[in-house]
Amino acid sequence: MATKKLTYSSAFDELEKILTDIQSDKISIDQLSEKVKRSKELLNFCKENLRKYQSEIEGLKKV
């Protein structure tokens, strides 16, 4: 099975799903730690991408 490349949009969508699941009590306490760890990974990915995009935009403004 091919792995799907993570994009900002897919990471954000996954974060929203995790949040919804947590808020609606759809996950067990056993899964909570795993979901929190995954959320941290996704947040870091999104932050890195936003920094990269900001840098690219700043570079384009200088042209």
C-alpha positions in Angstrom: 0.0 0.0 0.0 1.4 3.3 -1.0 1.8 6.0 1.6 0.2 9.3 0.9 2.6 12.3 1.1 1.6 14.6 4.0 0.6 18.1 2.9 -0.4 21.1 5.0 -4.0 20.6 4.1 -4.1 16.9 5.0 -2.2 17.5 8.3 -4.7 20.2 9.2 -7.7 18.0 8.3 -6.2 15.2 10.4 -5.8 17.6 13.3 -9.4 18.7 13.0 -10.6 15.1 13.0 -8.5 14.3 16.1 -9.9 17.4 17.9 -13.5 16.4 17.0 -12.9 12.9 18.2 -11.5 14.1 21.5 -14.3 16.6 22.0 -17.0 14.0 21.2 -15.4 11.3 23.4 -15.0 9.0 20.3 -11.6 7.8 21.5 -10.7 5.8 24.5 -8.4 6.9 27.2 -5.9 4.3 25.8 -5.9 6.0 22.5 -5.6 9.5 23.9 -1.8 9.5 24.4 -1.3 8.2 20.9 -3.6 10.9 19.5 -1.8 13.7 21.5 1.6 12.5 20.1 0.3 12.5 16.6 -1.2 15.9 17.1 2.1 17.2 18.2 3.8 15.8 15.1 1.1 17.3 12.8 1.4 20.7 14.6 5.2 20.8 14.1 4.8 19.8 10.4 2.2 22.7 9.9 4.4 25.2 11.7 7.4 24.3 9.6 5.4 24.6 6.4 4.0 28.0 7.5 7.5 29.3 8.2 8.7 28.0 4.8 5.7 29.6 3.0 6.3 32.9 4.9 9.9 32.9 3.9 9.1 32.2 0.3 6.5 35.0 0.3 8.9 37.5 1.9 11.4 36.5 -0.8 8.9 37.2 -3.6 8.1 40.6 -2.1 11.8 41.6 -2.4 11.8 40.9 -6.2 
